[in-house]
Amino acid sequence: MYRAIALFLVLAPAALIGQSPADVATALKGAIDIHVHSYPDDRPRSIDAIEVAKLAQTRGMRAIVLKNHFESTAGTVYLVRKMVPGMEVFGGIALNLTVGGVNPAAVEHMVRVSGGWGRIVWMPTFDAENQIRFSKESRPFAAVARNGELLPEVKTVISLIARHGLVLATGHSSPQEGLMLLREGRRQGVRQMVVTHAIFQPVLMDVSQMQEAAKLGAFVEFVGGSPVGAGAETRLDGIANAIRQVGPASSIVSSDLGQQGNPLPPDGFGAFILALRVRGFSDRDLDLMSKENPARLLGLR
């Protein structure tokens, strides 16, 4: 049953955008996806961490980053690397309430987990103040700023990111908060920074804000999500337009896939890359955004 579903999901993205599975495989060779969701998790996923690493390796990808909104994936990655030798797999931590919010101790722990494969620190995502306000929820949140100033614990976490050579990711922060985080990261000497799915809700950066992020030395992440379905073509057109204005040299593309009902992450990612090629991006541009820039972000040579 799983193989039948997987085969459909492998073929569907390419077929539905007019590309063959062979084209997807070519697009994925050497690619790096910094935004992959998988089991174990507390919500439905399409694939587990070992399976997605094996699939990515089969597709010829170079690396993936496993993301969980509510716990560090550093320990999971240690085990995945033992089960899928030769595949570069990384993890990280999202600073939501389940890890104590913006909690320096949680970041320090991730750094010490066996293998040292925890690489990205996402500022709050599902528990971000900006996310709660966008979703019109009434529940506790993990703040990063107050009265226009970053909180002391945020500055402490950024200092740890700088000290340990980690990646600062803005999470679901508002555009204004994201730029504050990047300015502080630059001030403290963080070498690798990324704006998490910059034009995707609830972040919704405009072009001028993305351009400012790039000037601060950050990469701007564009996630493909599902390449098919209602609104997909319009969404992809919007992504392509934003990338042209930010510039491929400052952009990273990733999948943000792993949800049940969507294509499996490697195959949806390949379809996303091909969708950008259809929209006029050269192979050089695509290599920058899907291979070279994410390699720099993760410290891969």
C-alpha positions as CSV (number, residue, x, y, z in Angstrom):
1,M,0.0,0.0,0.0
2,Y,2.7,2.5,1.0
3,R,4.7,1.7,-2.2
4,A,1.6,2.4,-4.3
5,I,0.9,5.7,-2.6
6,A,4.6,6.6,-2.8
7,L,4.7,5.8,-6.6
8,F,1.6,8.0,-7.2
9,L,3.2,10.9,-5.3
10,V,6.5,10.4,-7.1
11,L,4.8,10.6,-10.5
12,A,2.1,13.1,-9.9
13,P,4.0,16.3,-9.3
14,A,6.1,16.0,-12.5
15,A,3.2,14.8,-14.6
16,L,0.9,17.6,-13.5
17,I,3.3,20.3,-14.4
18,G,4.2,18.7,-17.7
19,Q,7.5,17.3,-16.7
20,S,8.7,13.7,-16.6
21,P,10.0,11.8,-13.5
22,A,13.4,11.8,-15.3
23,D,13.3,15.6,-15.3
24,V,12.6,15.7,-11.6
25,A,15.5,13.3,-11.0
26,T,17.8,15.6,-12.9
27,A,16.7,18.6,-11.0
28,L,17.3,16.9,-7.7
29,K,20.8,15.6,-8.4
30,G,23.0,17.3,-5.8
31,A,20.1,19.4,-4.4
32,I,19.7,20.4,-0.7
33,D,16.3,20.8,1.0
34,I,16.6,22.8,4.2
35,H,12.9,22.4,5.2
36,V,11.6,18.8,5.5
37,H,8.9,17.6,7.8
38,S,8.6,14.0,8.8
39,Y,7.5,11.5,11.5
40,P,8.0,11.3,14.4
41,D,5.7,14.2,15.0
42,D,2.4,15.0,16.8
43,R,0.5,15.7,13.5
44,P,0.0,13.7,10.4
45,R,3.0,13.4,8.1
46,S,3.5,11.5,4.9
47,I,6.8,9.8,5.6
48,D,9.2,9.2,8.5
49,A,12.7,10.6,8.9
50,I,14.5,7.4,7.8
51,E,12.3,6.9,4.8
52,V,12.6,10.5,3.6
53,A,16.4,10.4,3.9
54,K,16.5,7.1,1.9
55,L,14.2,8.6,-0.7
56,A,16.3,11.8,-1.0
57,Q,19.4,9.6,-1.3
58,T,17.7,7.5,-4.0
59,R,16.9,10.8,-5.9
60,G,20.5,11.8,-5.8
61,M,20.1,14.7,-3.4
62,R,23.0,15.9,-1.4
63,A,21.4,16.9,1.9
64,I,18.2,17.5,3.8
65,V,17.3,19.3,7.0
66,L,14.6,17.8,9.2
67,K,12.4,20.3,11.0
68,N,9.9,19.8,13.8
69,H,8.0,22.7,15.3
70,F,8.0,21.4,18.8
71,E,11.2,19.5,19.5
72,S,14.8,19.4,18.4
73,T,15.6,17.0,15.5
74,A,19.3,16.7,16.4
75,G,18.9,13.4,18.1
76,T,16.7,12.0,15.3
77,V,19.3,13.0,12.7
78,Y,22.0,11.1,14.7
79,L,20.0,7.9,14.2
80,V,19.0,8.7,10.6
81,R,22.6,9.1,9.6
82,K,23.4,5.7,11.0
83,M,20.6,4.1,9.1
84,V,21.3,6.0,5.8
85,P,25.1,6.2,5.5
86,G,26.4,8.7,3.0
87,M,23.4,11.0,3.1
88,E,24.0,14.4,4.6
89,V,21.2,15.0,7.1
90,F,20.9,17.9,9.5
91,G,18.5,19.0,12.2
92,G,17.7,22.0,14.3
93,I,15.4,23.4,16.9
94,A,12.4,25.7,16.7
95,L,12.1,27.9,19.8
96,N,8.4,27.2,20.5
97,L,6.8,26.8,24.0
98,T,7.5,23.1,24.1
99,V,11.2,23.8,24.4
100,G,10.7,26.7,26.8
101,G,10.3,29.3,24.0
102,V,13.4,31.4,23.3
103,N,15.4,29.3,25.6
104,P,19.2,29.5,25.6
105,A,19.5,26.2,27.5
106,A,17.6,24.4,24.8
107,V,20.0,25.7,22.1
108,E,23.0,24.7,24.3
109,H,21.6,21.2,24.6
110,M,21.0,20.8,20.9
111,V,24.6,21.8,20.2
112,R,25.8,19.0,22.6
113,V,23.6,16.2,21.2
114,S,25.5,13.3,19.8
115,G,27.0,13.9,16.3
116,G,26.6,17.7,16.4
117,W,24.2,17.6,13.5
118,G,21.8,20.2,14.9
119,R,22.5,23.1,12.7
120,I,19.5,25.5,12.4
121,V,17.9,27.6,15.2
122,W,14.4,28.8,14.1
123,M,13.0,31.6,16.1
124,P,9.4,30.7,17.2
125,T,7.2,29.3,14.5
126,F,3.7,28.0,15.5
127,D,4.0,29.7,18.9
128,A,5.4,33.0,17.5
129,E,3.5,36.2,18.5
130,N,3.1,37.0,14.9
131,Q,1.6,33.6,14.1
132,I,-0.9,33.8,17.0
133,R,-2.1,37.3,15.9
134,F,-2.3,36.2,12.2
135,S,-4.3,33.1,13.2
136,K,-6.5,35.2,15.5
137,E,-5.9,32.8,18.4
138,S,-6.0,33.5,22.1
139,R,-3.2,31.5,23.8
140,P,0.3,32.0,25.1
141,F,3.1,32.8,22.7
142,A,6.8,33.0,22.6
143,A,7.8,36.6,22.0
144,V,11.0,37.8,20.4
145,A,10.5,41.6,20.9
146,R,8.7,44.1,23.0
147,N,8.2,47.8,22.4
148,G,10.4,47.6,19.3
149,E,13.4,46.0,21.1
150,L,14.6,42.4,21.0
151,L,14.2,40.6,24.3
152,P,17.4,39.9,26.3
153,E,16.9,36.1,25.9
154,V,16.7,36.5,22.1
155,K,20.1,38.4,22.1
156,T,21.5,35.6,24.3
157,V,20.3,32.9,21.8
158,I,21.8,34.9,18.9
159,S,25.1,35.0,20.8
160,L,25.0,31.2,21.1
161,I,24.3,30.9,17.4
162,A,27.3,33.1,16.6
163,R,29.5,31.2,19.1
164,H,28.7,27.7,17.8
165,G,28.5,28.6,14.1
166,L,24.8,27.8,13.8
167,V,22.2,29.2,11.4
168,L,19.8,31.9,12.5
169,A,16.4,31.4,11.0
170,T,13.7,34.0,11.6
171,G,10.8,31.5,12.0
172,H,7.3,32.9,11.8
173,S,8.4,36.4,13.1
174,S,6.8,39.4,11.5
175,P,8.8,41.2,8.8
176,Q,9.8,43.9,11.3
177,E,10.9,41.4,13.9
178,G,12.7,39.4,11.3
179,L,14.8,42.4,10.2
180,M,15.5,43.2,13.9
181,L,16.8,39.6,14.3
182,L,19.0,39.8,11.3
183,R,20.5,43.2,12.3
184,E,21.3,41.7,15.7
185,G,22.7,38.6,14.1
186,R,24.9,40.7,12.0
187,R,26.0,42.8,14.9
188,Q,27.0,39.7,16.9
189,G,28.8,38.1,14.0
190,V,26.4,35.4,13.0
191,R,27.7,34.1,9.7
192,Q,24.7,32.3,8.3
193,M,21.1,33.7,8.4
194,V,17.9,32.9,6.6
195,V,14.5,34.4,6.4
196,T,12.1,31.5,6.9
197,H,9.6,31.3,3.9
198,A,9.6,35.0,3.5
199,I,6.5,35.6,1.4
200,F,4.5,32.7,2.9
201,Q,2.0,33.4,5.6
202,P,2.2,34.5,8.4
203,V,5.6,36.2,7.5
204,L,4.5,38.0,4.4
205,M,7.5,40.1,3.7
206,D,7.3,42.6,0.9
207,V,10.0,42.9,-1.7
208,S,11.7,45.9,-0.1
209,Q,11.9,44.0,3.2
210,M,13.4,40.9,1.5
211,Q,15.9,43.1,-0.3
212,E,16.9,44.6,3.0
213,A,17.3,41.1,4.5
214,A,19.6,40.2,1.7
215,K,21.7,43.4,2.2
216,L,22.1,42.3,5.9
217,G,23.7,39.1,4.6
218,A,20.7,36.7,5.0
219,F,19.4,34.3,2.5
220,V,15.7,34.6,1.7
221,E,13.9,31.2,1.7
222,F,11.2,30.5,-0.8
223,V,9.2,27.3,-0.2
224,G,7.4,25.4,-2.9
225,G,4.9,23.5,-0.9
226,S,2.6,21.5,-3.1
227,P,3.2,22.2,-6.8
228,V,-0.4,21.4,-7.7
229,G,-3.8,22.3,-6.5
230,A,-5.9,25.4,-6.1
231,G,-3.9,28.6,-6.5
232,A,-0.6,26.8,-7.1
233,E,0.1,28.5,-10.4
234,T,-0.5,31.9,-9.0
235,R,1.6,31.2,-6.0
236,L,4.5,29.9,-8.0
237,D,4.2,33.0,-10.3
238,G,4.5,35.2,-7.2
239,I,7.5,33.3,-5.9
240,A,9.2,33.6,-9.3
241,N,8.6,37.4,-9.4
242,A,9.9,37.8,-5.9
243,I,13.1,35.8,-6.6
244,R,13.8,38.0,-9.6
245,Q,13.7,41.1,-7.5
246,V,15.7,39.6,-4.6
247,G,18.1,37.8,-6.9
248,P,19.0,34.1,-7.0
249,A,22.4,34.9,-5.3
250,S,20.5,35.7,-2.2
251,S,17.7,33.1,-2.5
252,I,17.3,29.6,-1.3
253,V,14.5,27.3,-2.4
254,S,13.1,24.4,-0.3
255,S,10.1,22.2,-0.1
256,D,8.4,22.7,3.3
257,L,6.8,19.4,2.6
258,G,6.0,16.2,4.6
259,Q,2.3,16.9,5.3
260,Q,-0.1,14.1,4.5
261,G,-1.8,14.6,1.2
262,N,1.0,16.5,-0.4
263,P,3.8,15.1,-2.6
264,L,6.7,13.5,-0.7
265,P,9.4,16.1,0.0
266,P,12.0,15.1,-2.5
267,D,9.5,14.8,-5.4
268,G,7.6,18.0,-4.5
269,F,11.0,19.8,-4.3
270,G,12.0,18.5,-7.7
271,A,8.7,19.7,-9.1
272,F,9.2,23.1,-7.6
273,I,12.6,23.5,-9.1
274,L,11.2,22.5,-12.5
275,A,8.3,25.0,-12.1
276,L,10.9,27.7,-11.6
277,R,12.7,26.6,-14.7
278,V,9.5,26.8,-16.7
279,R,9.2,30.4,-15.4
280,G,12.5,31.3,-17.0
281,F,15.2,30.6,-14.4
282,S,18.4,29.3,-15.9
283,D,20.1,26.1,-14.7
284,R,22.8,28.3,-13.1
285,D,20.1,30.2,-11.1
286,L,18.5,27.0,-10.0
287,D,21.9,25.5,-9.0
288,L,22.6,28.6,-6.9
289,M,19.2,28.4,-5.1
290,S,18.9,24.6,-4.6
291,K,22.5,23.6,-4.2
292,E,25.2,26.2,-3.7
293,N,23.4,28.6,-1.4
294,P,22.0,26.0,1.0
295,A,25.4,24.3,1.1
296,R,26.9,27.6,2.2
297,L,24.1,28.0,4.8
298,L,24.9,24.6,6.3
299,G,28.7,25.0,6.1
300,L,29.1,22.3,3.5
301,R,32.0,22.6,1.1
